[in-house]
């Protein structure tokens, strides 16, 4: 089947020379990988390797995705499409081209677009959609993936990524396209001439930064902290730095990484979840004696932080940073007398329980969603005009939102508030790690881990499917010698516990969660955007050492079960 698609692409007279040359140089394995399946358009949009073929990111697959989104919007809004769609992009190869292709296809449906003049953070796109009263948004980004990738995410009129109920409608239209070479589009230069596309920039930046300033709770505290900041070559280079400096923080940027390099020349992986991404920041931090190091991923929706503690830089996990922010927000607002009677904190089913325990100790409610910030954005919309106040939303994968004027994770908000927490700590002789130890001592030693099993290509995709199906049909009865007492299958929307079966009231997702008798748990989840099987683990121990040991034993046992398949 893939050979026919290959011949179709090779036989298309209008094919870009760059893509044609790539096709001509492919061997049999390359051809199969580029054509064995259509690049999946899932509930989070799509992400893939840049190149020729139906399983690649290129102008034709981007046009196909935009045809689906454009028709969905036209069918839903009719004449209302004149409100327009906002488009942003990151620093990656082909991002500008893909952003303009998006505008060109949407214009064929009569949809006006607002395109940022240069790269911008993903959270600013979410903000701009609501600020401009648009009907949707698009971000061309592959987040923290390697340089060979790019991607495409779509947003609703609330600035929230489309949840499955709506994304499925777009997917259905996308999958109905039979010939990517016959999709209508209007050249981008014509759109600029006739006003169907408008360039936006600094005016939105100022409004966004003004909103970001409001996340501060003790804005007037004397600023004594020294910060090293890196955008990892990405979109927060300007706004991330400005958010800090305009509020009086002393910031030393990692100059080599302030450049929007699409090939991420200074890092193996531009992912603040990985210690390697902090190599340059740690070196600079030692030179300037920085108190904290802040790194944001290329599209600036994730944030990683390291703090200087006893002469070493300690990297905090997403769960740890989230717990600190939950406690700081609620504790400070309680002290200031502004803590609401009804407040809601959001996390996900794979997030540490520590943040939930903290939130509940302050009388707040906690809602856990499926993995994916779109579900938190959806929940934020549901409590509008109710007695509940949005207090905080976060997930273990280094994503946080403090105020819901953004309906996605927002590293710019997070870096400003986290700097405030660290600054107040320094003024009192404490580090962020001291804060974390205080939380552990008060609420319990919750320790988590994430294992990424990378399985690429056709064989990898099949292996991931095999592993999930095995665990689904042959649930382990013990892990590390401890009884499994609860199994949650989010694909079937069922929970098995105490010999009983009950319904899970969440959208379906290919996720399996196992809870052990001692309260420990682990989750198996195929990544929706990368060739990975993700294994999440969470434990509660009597000490840090005990928790780390429990965590390792569970990890080793689960990996052994997988290896034995």
C-alpha positions as CSV (number, residue, x, y, z in Angstrom):
1,X,0.0,0.0,0.0
2,X,2.8,2.4,0.9
3,X,4.5,1.9,-2.4
4,X,1.4,3.3,-4.2
5,X,1.4,6.4,-2.0
6,X,5.1,6.9,-2.7
7,X,4.5,6.7,-6.5
8,X,1.6,9.1,-6.2
9,X,3.9,11.7,-4.5
10,X,6.7,11.1,-7.0
11,X,4.3,11.5,-9.9
12,X,2.8,14.8,-8.7
13,X,4.2,17.5,-11.0
14,X,3.7,20.4,-8.6
15,X,5.7,18.8,-5.8
16,X,8.3,21.0,-4.1
17,X,11.8,20.3,-5.4
18,X,13.1,19.9,-1.9
19,X,10.5,17.1,-1.2
20,X,11.0,15.6,-4.6
21,X,14.7,15.3,-4.1
22,X,14.2,13.7,-0.7
23,X,11.8,11.1,-2.1
24,X,14.3,10.3,-4.9
25,X,17.0,9.6,-2.3
26,X,14.9,7.2,-0.1
27,X,15.7,3.6,0.3
28,X,13.0,0.9,0.9
29,X,13.1,1.4,4.7
30,X,12.8,5.2,4.4
31,X,9.8,4.8,2.0
32,X,8.0,2.5,4.3
33,X,8.5,4.7,7.3
34,X,7.4,7.8,5.4
35,X,4.3,6.2,3.9
36,X,3.2,3.2,6.0
37,X,0.6,5.3,7.7
38,X,-0.9,8.8,7.7
39,X,0.7,11.2,10.2
40,X,-1.8,10.9,13.0
41,X,-4.0,13.9,13.8
42,X,-5.0,13.3,17.4
43,X,-6.8,15.2,20.1
44,X,-3.6,17.2,20.7
45,X,-3.1,18.1,17.0
46,X,-0.2,16.4,15.3
47,X,3.5,16.1,15.6
48,X,6.1,14.4,13.4
49,X,9.4,14.4,11.6
50,X,9.8,17.1,9.0
51,X,10.0,15.7,5.5
52,X,8.3,14.1,2.5
53,X,5.5,11.6,2.8
54,X,2.1,11.1,4.4
55,X,3.7,10.2,7.8
56,X,5.7,13.5,7.8
57,X,5.3,17.2,8.6
58,X,5.3,19.1,5.3
59,X,3.2,21.7,3.5
60,X,0.8,19.1,2.2
61,X,0.0,17.4,5.5
62,X,-0.3,20.9,7.1
63,X,-2.8,21.8,4.4
64,X,-4.7,18.7,5.2
65,X,-4.8,19.5,8.9
66,X,-6.0,23.0,8.2
67,X,-8.7,21.8,5.8
68,X,-10.1,19.8,8.7
69,X,-9.9,22.7,11.2
70,X,-11.2,25.2,8.7
71,X,-14.2,23.2,7.7
72,X,-15.0,22.4,11.3
73,X,-14.9,26.1,12.1
74,X,-17.0,27.0,9.0
75,X,-19.6,24.4,9.8
76,X,-19.8,25.6,13.5
77,X,-19.7,29.4,13.1
78,X,-20.9,30.1,9.6
79,X,-20.6,33.9,9.0
80,X,-19.0,34.0,12.5
81,X,-15.7,32.9,11.0
82,X,-15.1,36.6,10.3
83,X,-13.9,36.8,13.9
84,X,-10.8,35.0,12.8
85,X,-8.2,32.6,14.0
86,X,-4.9,33.6,15.7
87,X,-1.7,31.8,14.6
88,X,1.6,31.6,16.4
89,X,4.8,29.6,15.7
90,X,8.0,28.7,17.4
91,X,11.7,28.7,16.3
92,X,11.7,25.4,14.4
93,X,12.6,24.6,10.9
94,X,9.6,25.2,8.6
95,X,7.5,26.8,11.4
96,X,7.0,30.1,9.6
97,X,6.2,28.3,6.3
98,X,3.7,26.1,8.1
99,X,2.1,29.0,9.9
100,X,1.6,30.8,6.5
101,X,0.3,27.7,4.9
102,X,-2.3,27.4,7.7
103,X,-3.5,31.0,7.0
104,X,-3.7,30.2,3.3
105,X,-5.9,27.2,3.7
106,X,-8.2,28.8,6.3
107,X,-8.7,31.8,3.9
108,X,-10.3,29.4,1.4
109,X,-13.1,29.0,4.0
110,X,-13.4,32.8,4.4
111,X,-11.6,32.7,7.7
112,X,-9.5,35.7,8.6
113,X,-6.2,35.1,10.4
114,X,-4.0,37.1,12.9
115,X,-0.4,36.0,12.5
116,X,2.3,37.0,15.0
117,X,5.1,38.9,13.4
118,X,7.7,36.5,14.8
119,X,8.0,33.5,17.2
120,X,5.8,33.8,20.3
121,X,5.1,31.6,23.4
122,X,2.2,29.1,23.2
123,X,0.5,30.6,26.3
124,X,0.5,34.0,24.6
125,X,-1.4,32.5,21.7
126,X,-4.0,31.2,24.2
127,X,-4.3,34.6,25.7
128,X,-4.5,36.3,22.2
129,X,-7.4,34.1,21.1
130,X,-9.7,35.5,23.9
131,X,-8.2,39.0,23.7
132,X,-9.1,39.3,20.0
133,X,-12.4,37.5,20.4
134,X,-11.3,35.0,17.8
135,X,-13.0,31.6,17.1
136,X,-9.8,29.6,17.4
137,X,-6.1,29.4,17.4
138,X,-3.2,27.5,15.9
139,X,0.4,27.0,17.2
140,X,3.0,25.5,14.9
141,X,5.4,23.9,17.4
142,X,6.9,20.6,18.4
143,X,7.5,21.8,21.9
144,X,10.6,20.1,23.4
145,X,11.0,17.4,20.7
146,X,14.4,17.0,18.8
147,X,15.1,19.4,15.9
148,X,13.9,17.0,13.2
149,X,10.3,17.4,14.5
150,X,7.6,20.0,14.0
151,X,3.9,20.0,15.0
152,X,0.5,21.7,14.9
153,X,-1.9,22.4,17.8
154,X,-5.4,23.8,17.5
155,X,-7.4,25.9,20.0
156,X,-11.0,26.8,20.6
157,X,-12.4,30.3,21.2
158,X,-11.6,30.0,24.9
159,X,-7.9,29.6,24.1
160,X,-8.0,26.0,25.1
161,X,-6.8,23.1,23.0
162,X,-9.7,21.2,21.6
163,X,-11.0,18.5,23.9
164,X,-11.8,15.1,22.3
165,X,-15.5,15.8,21.8
166,X,-14.6,18.6,19.3
167,X,-11.2,17.3,18.2
168,X,-12.8,14.1,17.0
169,X,-15.0,16.1,14.6
170,X,-11.9,17.8,13.1
171,X,-10.1,14.4,12.9
172,X,-13.1,12.9,11.0
173,X,-12.9,15.7,8.4
174,X,-9.1,15.4,8.2
175,X,-9.3,11.7,7.6
176,X,-11.9,12.2,4.8
177,X,-9.4,14.0,2.6
178,X,-8.5,11.7,-0.2
179,X,-5.9,13.9,-2.1
180,X,-3.7,16.3,-0.2
181,X,-2.6,17.8,-3.5
182,X,-6.1,19.1,-4.3
183,X,-6.8,21.2,-1.2
184,X,-7.8,24.8,-1.9
185,X,-5.6,27.6,-0.6
186,X,-5.0,31.3,-1.3
187,X,-1.3,32.4,-1.4
188,X,-0.3,34.2,1.8
189,X,0.9,37.4,0.0
190,X,-2.6,37.8,-1.4
191,X,-4.1,37.5,2.1
192,X,-1.9,40.4,3.3
193,X,-2.9,42.5,0.4
194,X,-6.7,42.0,0.8
195,X,-6.7,42.1,4.7
196,X,-7.6,38.4,5.1
197,X,-4.5,38.1,7.3
198,X,-3.3,40.7,9.8
199,X,0.1,40.8,11.4
200,X,0.1,41.3,15.2
201,X,2.8,41.8,17.7
202,X,3.9,44.2,20.4
203,X,0.3,45.3,21.2
204,X,-0.6,41.8,22.3
205,X,2.8,41.4,24.1
206,X,2.0,44.4,26.4
207,X,-1.5,43.2,27.2
208,X,-0.2,39.7,27.9
209,X,2.7,40.9,30.1
210,X,0.3,43.2,32.1
211,X,-1.9,40.1,32.8
212,X,1.2,38.0,33.8
213,X,2.2,40.7,36.3
214,X,-1.0,40.0,38.2
215,X,0.1,36.5,39.3
216,X,2.4,38.1,41.9
217,X,1.2,38.0,45.5
218,X,4.0,40.1,47.1
219,X,5.1,42.3,44.3
220,X,6.7,44.9,46.5
221,X,9.1,42.5,48.3
222,X,12.7,43.6,48.0
223,X,14.3,41.7,45.1
224,X,17.6,40.2,46.3
225,X,17.6,36.9,44.3
226,X,20.0,36.2,41.5
227,X,18.5,34.4,38.5
228,X,20.0,32.6,35.5
229,X,17.4,32.3,32.7
230,X,17.4,30.2,29.5
231,X,14.7,29.9,26.9
232,X,16.6,26.9,25.4
233,X,16.7,28.8,22.0
234,X,12.9,29.1,22.1
235,X,10.0,31.6,22.3
236,X,10.4,33.0,25.8
237,X,13.7,34.7,25.0
238,X,12.1,38.1,24.9
239,X,8.9,37.9,27.0
240,X,10.3,35.6,29.7
241,X,13.2,37.9,30.3
242,X,11.0,41.0,30.2
243,X,8.5,39.5,32.7
244,X,11.3,39.2,35.2
245,X,13.3,42.4,34.6
246,X,10.2,44.7,34.5
247,X,9.4,43.5,38.0
248,X,12.9,44.3,39.3
249,X,14.6,40.9,39.2
250,X,18.3,40.6,38.7
251,X,18.6,38.2,35.7
252,X,21.6,36.8,33.8
253,X,20.5,35.2,30.6
254,X,22.4,32.3,29.0
255,X,23.4,34.3,25.9
256,X,24.2,31.2,23.7
257,X,20.7,30.0,24.2
258,X,18.9,33.3,23.7
259,X,19.3,32.8,19.9
260,X,16.3,31.1,18.2
261,X,18.3,28.3,16.8
262,X,16.0,25.7,15.1
263,X,18.7,23.0,15.5
264,X,19.2,23.6,19.2
265,X,23.0,23.6,18.8
266,X,23.8,23.9,22.5
267,X,21.6,21.1,23.9
268,X,21.1,17.4,23.3
269,X,17.4,17.8,24.0
270,X,15.6,21.2,24.6
271,X,13.6,19.8,27.4
272,X,13.7,21.4,30.9
273,X,12.6,18.0,32.3
274,X,16.1,16.7,31.5
275,X,19.2,17.7,33.6
276,X,21.2,17.9,30.4
277,X,19.2,21.0,29.3
278,X,20.7,22.9,32.3
279,X,24.3,22.3,31.4
280,X,24.9,25.9,30.2
281,X,22.7,27.4,32.9
282,X,24.6,25.5,35.7
283,X,27.9,26.7,34.3
284,X,26.8,30.3,34.2
285,X,25.0,30.0,37.5
286,X,28.3,29.0,39.2
287,X,30.1,32.0,37.6
288,X,27.5,34.5,38.8
289,X,26.6,32.7,42.0
290,X,22.9,32.5,40.9
291,X,20.3,31.4,43.5
292,X,18.0,29.7,40.9
293,X,18.2,28.6,37.3
294,X,15.1,28.8,35.2
295,X,14.7,27.0,31.8
296,X,11.6,27.1,29.6
297,X,11.0,24.7,26.7
298,X,11.0,26.1,23.1
299,X,7.3,27.0,23.0
300,X,7.4,28.3,26.6
301,X,4.6,26.3,28.1
302,X,6.9,24.2,30.4
303,X,9.3,25.3,33.0
304,X,12.1,23.6,34.9
305,X,14.0,25.1,37.8
306,X,17.1,24.4,39.8
307,X,18.1,26.0,43.1
308,X,21.4,26.5,44.8
309,X,21.3,24.5,48.0
310,X,24.4,23.8,50.2
311,X,26.7,24.7,47.3
312,X,24.9,22.5,44.7
313,X,22.2,23.1,42.1
314,X,19.3,20.8,42.8
315,X,16.8,20.3,40.0
316,X,13.2,20.1,41.1
317,X,10.7,17.9,39.3
318,X,7.4,19.1,37.9
319,X,5.5,17.5,40.8
320,X,7.8,19.2,43.4
321,X,7.6,22.6,41.8
322,X,3.8,22.3,41.5
323,X,3.5,21.4,45.2
324,X,5.6,24.4,46.2
325,X,3.4,26.7,44.1
326,X,0.2,25.2,45.4
327,X,1.3,25.8,49.0
328,X,2.7,29.2,48.4
329,X,-0.4,30.5,46.7
330,X,-2.8,29.1,49.3
331,X,-0.7,29.9,52.3
332,X,0.0,33.5,51.2
333,X,-3.6,34.2,50.3
334,X,-4.7,32.8,53.6
335,X,-2.2,35.2,55.4
336,X,-3.5,38.1,53.3
337,X,-7.1,37.2,54.0
338,X,-8.0,36.6,50.3
339,X,-8.4,32.8,50.3
340,X,-11.9,32.1,48.9
341,X,-14.3,29.8,50.7
342,X,-14.6,27.8,47.5
343,X,-11.4,27.3,45.4
344,X,-10.4,24.7,42.9
345,X,-7.0,23.2,42.2
346,X,-6.5,21.1,39.1
347,X,-4.0,18.3,38.4
348,X,-4.0,15.1,36.4
349,X,-4.4,11.4,37.2
350,X,-0.6,10.9,36.9
351,X,0.3,13.9,39.1
352,X,1.7,13.5,42.6
353,X,-0.8,13.3,45.5
354,X,1.3,15.8,47.4
355,X,-0.3,18.9,45.8
356,X,-3.8,17.5,46.4
357,X,-3.1,16.8,50.1
358,X,-1.8,20.4,50.5
359,X,-4.8,21.9,48.7
360,X,-7.3,20.0,50.8
361,X,-5.5,21.1,54.0
362,X,-6.4,24.7,53.0
363,X,-10.0,23.7,52.4
364,X,-9.7,23.7,48.6
365,X,-11.3,21.2,46.3
366,X,-9.2,19.2,43.9
367,X,-10.1,17.9,40.4
368,X,-7.9,15.4,38.6
369,X,-8.3,15.2,34.8
370,X,-6.8,13.0,32.1
371,X,-3.2,13.9,31.0
372,X,-3.3,17.0,28.8
373,X,-3.7,20.6,29.8
374,X,-6.8,20.9,27.5
375,X,-8.7,19.1,30.2
376,X,-7.7,21.6,32.8
377,X,-8.6,24.4,30.5
378,X,-12.0,22.8,30.0
379,X,-12.6,22.6,33.7
380,X,-11.6,26.2,34.2
381,X,-14.4,27.2,31.8
382,X,-16.9,25.1,33.7
383,X,-16.4,27.0,37.0
384,X,-16.8,30.4,35.3
385,X,-19.7,32.3,36.9
386,X,-19.9,29.9,39.8
387,X,-19.0,30.2,43.5
388,X,-15.6,28.6,42.7
389,X,-12.4,30.5,42.1
390,X,-9.7,29.0,39.9
391,X,-6.7,28.7,42.2
392,X,-4.0,26.8,40.2
393,X,-3.6,24.1,37.6
394,X,-0.6,21.9,37.0
395,X,0.6,18.5,35.7
396,X,3.7,16.5,36.4
397,X,5.3,17.3,33.1
398,X,6.4,20.7,34.2
399,X,3.3,22.6,33.1
400,X,1.6,25.2,35.4
401,X,-1.0,27.9,35.1
402,X,-1.6,30.3,38.0
403,X,-4.4,32.5,36.5
404,X,-6.8,31.3,33.8
405,X,-6.5,34.2,31.5
406,X,-4.5,31.5,29.7
407,X,-6.2,28.2,29.2
408,X,-3.0,26.3,28.7
409,X,0.1,25.7,30.7
410,X,2.1,29.0,30.9
411,X,5.8,29.1,31.7
412,X,5.9,32.9,31.7
413,X,3.3,33.0,34.6
414,X,5.2,30.3,36.4
415,X,8.7,31.8,36.1
416,X,7.5,35.1,37.6
417,X,5.6,33.6,40.6
418,X,8.3,31.0,41.2
419,X,10.9,33.7,41.3
420,X,8.8,35.5,43.9
421,X,8.7,32.3,46.0
422,X,12.5,31.9,45.7
423,X,13.1,35.6,46.4
424,X,11.1,35.6,49.6
425,X,12.8,32.4,50.7
426,X,16.2,34.0,50.2
427,X,15.2,37.0,52.2
428,X,14.4,34.6,55.0
429,X,17.6,32.4,54.6
430,X,15.8,29.5,52.8
431,X,16.0,27.9,49.4
432,X,13.3,26.3,47.3
433,X,14.6,22.9,48.4
434,X,14.2,24.0,52.0
435,X,10.6,24.8,51.1
436,X,10.2,21.3,49.6
437,X,11.6,19.6,52.7
438,X,9.2,21.6,54.8
439,X,6.3,20.3,52.7
440,X,7.6,16.7,52.9
441,X,7.9,16.9,56.7
442,X,4.4,18.4,57.1
443,X,2.4,16.4,54.5
444,X,4.4,13.3,53.7
445,X,7.3,12.0,51.6
446,X,5.6,11.7,48.2
447,X,8.2,10.7,45.5
448,X,7.4,10.1,41.8
449,X,9.3,8.9,38.8
450,X,8.7,8.9,35.0
451,X,10.3,6.3,32.8
452,X,10.2,6.9,29.0
453,X,10.6,3.7,27.0
454,X,11.5,4.9,23.5
455,X,10.3,2.6,20.7
456,X,10.5,4.2,17.3
457,X,9.2,3.4,13.8
458,X,6.7,0.7,12.8
459,X,8.1,-2.0,15.0
460,X,8.1,0.4,18.0
461,X,4.5,1.4,17.5
462,X,3.5,-2.3,17.4
463,X,5.6,-3.1,20.5
464,X,3.9,-0.3,22.5
465,X,0.5,-1.6,21.4
466,X,1.5,-5.1,22.4
467,X,2.7,-4.0,25.9
468,X,-0.5,-2.1,26.6
469,X,-2.7,-4.9,25.5
470,X,-0.8,-7.4,27.6
471,X,-1.2,-5.3,30.7
472,X,-4.8,-4.7,29.9
473,X,-5.7,-8.3,29.5
474,X,-3.2,-9.7,32.1
475,X,-3.2,-7.2,34.9
476,X,-0.4,-8.0,37.4
477,X,-1.7,-9.2,40.7
478,X,1.5,-8.1,42.5
479,X,4.3,-5.6,41.9
480,X,7.4,-5.7,44.0
481,X,5.6,-8.4,46.1
482,X,2.8,-6.0,47.0
483,X,-0.8,-6.8,46.0
484,X,-2.4,-4.7,43.3
485,X,-5.8,-3.6,44.8
486,X,-7.2,-1.4,42.1
487,X,-7.0,-1.3,38.3
488,X,-8.2,1.7,36.3
489,X,-8.6,1.3,32.5
490,X,-9.4,4.7,31.0
491,X,-9.8,3.3,27.6
492,X,-12.7,1.1,28.7
493,X,-13.8,3.8,31.3
494,X,-13.9,1.1,34.1
495,X,-12.3,0.6,37.5
496,X,-11.8,-2.8,39.1
497,X,-11.6,-2.7,42.9
498,X,-12.6,-5.1,45.7
499,X,-14.0,-7.6,43.2
500,X,-16.4,-4.8,41.8
501,X,-16.4,-3.0,38.6
502,X,-17.4,0.7,38.4
503,X,-17.5,3.4,35.8
504,X,-14.8,6.1,35.4
505,X,-16.5,9.4,34.5
506,X,-13.7,10.8,32.2
507,X,-13.2,10.8,28.4
508,X,-11.7,7.6,27.1
509,X,-7.9,7.5,26.9
510,X,-5.5,4.7,26.3
511,X,-4.2,4.8,29.9
512,X,-3.9,2.0,32.5
513,X,-3.4,2.8,36.3
514,X,-2.5,0.3,39.0
515,X,-2.7,1.0,42.7
516,X,-0.9,-1.2,45.2
517,X,-2.0,-2.1,48.8
518,X,0.5,0.3,50.3
519,X,-0.9,3.3,48.3
520,X,1.9,3.2,45.7
521,X,0.8,3.4,42.1
522,X,2.0,3.2,38.5
523,X,0.5,4.2,35.1
524,X,1.2,3.0,31.6
525,X,0.4,5.5,28.9
526,X,1.6,5.7,25.2
527,X,2.7,9.2,24.4
528,X,0.3,10.9,22.0
529,X,3.1,13.0,20.3
530,X,6.3,10.9,20.6
531,X,7.3,7.3,20.0
532,X,7.4,6.5,23.7
533,X,5.6,4.4,26.3
534,X,5.5,6.5,29.5
535,X,5.6,4.8,32.9
536,X,4.6,7.0,35.8
537,X,5.3,5.9,39.4
538,X,4.2,7.4,42.7
539,X,4.9,6.3,46.3
540,X,4.6,7.6,49.9
541,X,7.3,6.5,52.3
542,X,8.4,7.2,55.9
543,X,11.4,9.2,54.7
544,X,13.0,10.5,51.5
545,X,15.3,7.4,51.5
546,X,12.4,5.0,52.0
547,X,10.3,6.7,49.3
548,X,13.2,6.6,46.8
549,X,13.8,2.9,47.5
550,X,10.1,2.0,47.1
551,X,10.1,3.9,43.8
552,X,13.1,2.1,42.4
553,X,11.8,-1.3,43.4
554,X,8.5,-0.7,41.6
555,X,10.2,0.7,38.5
556,X,12.6,-2.3,38.3
557,X,9.7,-4.8,38.6
558,X,7.5,-3.1,36.0
559,X,10.4,-2.8,33.5
560,X,11.2,-6.5,34.1
561,X,7.6,-7.5,33.3
562,X,7.8,-5.5,30.1
563,X,11.2,-7.0,29.1
564,X,9.8,-10.5,29.6
565,X,7.0,-10.0,27.1
